């Protein structure tokens, strides 16, 4: 099972891949954008993760997205 997790609700946007219960890759988007505390969709992080694991989006079983909760 392949899960792609996305952190997109606040600064330090990132993506991570978990495959069969093992963390394969995780990147913060600022690594690629060169913008400190980048806030937005982590497109380059996703592309890098998929490329490094020879995956396509069709190979991902679940996508998870964080949600900020204000109490």
C-alpha positions as semicolon CSV with decimal commas, in nm:
position;residue;x (nm);y (nm);z (nm)
1;X;0,000;0,000;0,000
2;X;0,137;0,341;-0,099
3;X;0,029;0,656;0,086
4;X;0,125;1,008;-0,017
5;X;0,089;1,256;0,267
6;X;0,067;1,628;0,198
7;X;0,120;1,920;0,435
8;X;-0,049;2,212;0,261
9;X;-0,246;2,401;0,527
10;X;0,030;2,632;0,648
11;X;0,395;2,727;0,596
12;X;0,663;2,463;0,543
13;X;0,460;2,275;0,283
14;X;0,582;1,922;0,233
15;X;0,509;1,574;0,099
16;X;0,592;1,226;0,224
17;X;0,561;0,875;0,085
18;X;0,488;0,572;0,302
19;X;0,508;0,239;0,122
20;X;0,402;-0,079;0,303
21;X;0,447;0,092;0,638
22;X;0,797;0,226;0,564
23;X;0,874;0,596;0,514
24;X;1,043;0,615;0,174
25;X;1,084;0,989;0,120
26;X;0,979;1,320;0,267
27;X;1,065;1,667;0,141
28;X;0,979;2,023;0,234
29;X;0,896;2,234;-0,068
30;X;1,140;2,508;0,036
31;X;1,420;2,270;-0,064
32;X;1,310;2,307;-0,426
33;X;1,157;2,656;-0,432
34;X;1,440;2,816;-0,230
35;X;1,175;3,017;-0,045
36;X;1,210;2,986;0,332
37;X;0,890;2,862;0,503
38;X;0,723;2,811;0,164
39;X;0,343;2,801;0,189
40;X;0,147;2,647;-0,097
41;X;0,104;2,323;-0,286
42;X;0,421;2,105;-0,269
43;X;0,426;2,016;-0,639
44;X;0,803;1,980;-0,676
45;X;0,825;1,766;-0,363
46;X;0,559;1,532;-0,503
47;X;0,730;1,509;-0,840
48;X;1,064;1,434;-0,676
49;X;0,915;1,162;-0,453
50;X;0,741;0,995;-0,746
51;X;1,055;1,013;-0,964
52;X;1,288;0,874;-0,697
53;X;1,059;0,577;-0,640
54;X;0,970;0,523;-1,008
55;X;0,602;0,576;-0,923
56;X;0,316;0,737;-1,111
57;X;0,013;0,893;-0,942
58;X;-0,178;0,577;-1,032
59;X;0,056;0,382;-0,801
60;X;-0,065;0,579;-0,498
61;X;-0,343;0,405;-0,306
62;X;-0,430;0,687;-0,063
63;X;-0,364;1,060;-0,038
64;X;-0,370;1,225;0,303
65;X;-0,387;1,597;0,370
66;X;-0,337;1,776;0,700
67;X;-0,600;2,004;0,842
68;X;-0,533;2,287;1,082
69;X;-0,768;2,293;1,377
70;X;-0,810;2,611;1,578
71;X;-0,938;2,556;1,929
